[in-house]
Amino acid sequence: MPTLKKVSTIDAARTSGTSPSISVHPNDQYLHDIPTAAAKMSTTIFAVRELMRSGKLKFVVIGHKWLVSPAAIQEFIRSNEQAAA
């Protein structure tokens, strides 16, 4: 199994000459439940639920679970970074 080196997005941007971006870890290819999404976003489950209900954070419903993709989290962060700029 290959070893993974964690590189900050700031360091990667400095070496590539691009602006910082959100990187996806290879193990981050699965849908996240609300508590996991909240942990990834450094916020509360209540905030994630509100973002989902308001349509600001895309999600899918499978059974009774609301699930968020890593791409949806990245898209939400990017759109808020652009709005703040």
N, C-alpha and C positions, 0 to 999 in steps of 0.2 A: 504494500500500500504506500503510495507516495506521501511524503510529508508536506504539509501545507505551511507556508510562511505567511504570517499575517502582516500585511503592508497597509499602513494608513492611507486613506484616499488623498490626504494632503501631500504625503511623500510621493505617491504615485503621480500626482499632478505636477509636482515640481520637476520630476525626471522626464515626464512626457511633454511638458509644455502646454498642457490643457488645464481647464478649470477643474476643481475637485468635483468628483461625482460619487454617487453611492455605489459601492461594489457589492456584488452578490457572492456570498460564500458558496462553494460547491454543494454543501449540505443544505442550502437554503432553497431547494427547488420544490419543496412541498408546500401545500396550503397550511396556513397557521390558524389555530383557533384564536378566540379573542384574548385570552390571557397571554398567549405567546406573542401575538401581534402587539399587545400593550407593552410587553417587556422589550421587544425589538425596537419599539418607538419611544421607549423611556417615558411612558405615560400610564394612565390608569385604564382599567377595563371600561370604566364609565365613559371616559373620553373617547375611546375607540368605538364604543357602541353609538355614541352621539354622532361621531364622524360618519359612521355607516348609515345611520338613520337619515342624516342630512344629505347624503349622497356625495359627500366630499371624499370618502374612502370607498373604493369599489370592493365588493365582496360577492361571494356565492353562498347559496344556502344548499346544504346537502343534508337531508333528513331534517333534524332540528338544530343543526349546527350552522352558525355563520362563520365562514372561513375567508381568509384574506391571503392573497398571493404576495410573495416578496415583491413582485413587479408593481402591484397596486400600492404597496407601502412606498416604494421608490417614487412612483408617479406622484403620490400625494406630497411627499417631501419636496420633490422638484417644483411642483406647481406653487407650493407655499414659499419656496426660496425665491422664485421668479416674482411672485406678488410682493414680497418684501423688498425686492431690489428696486 
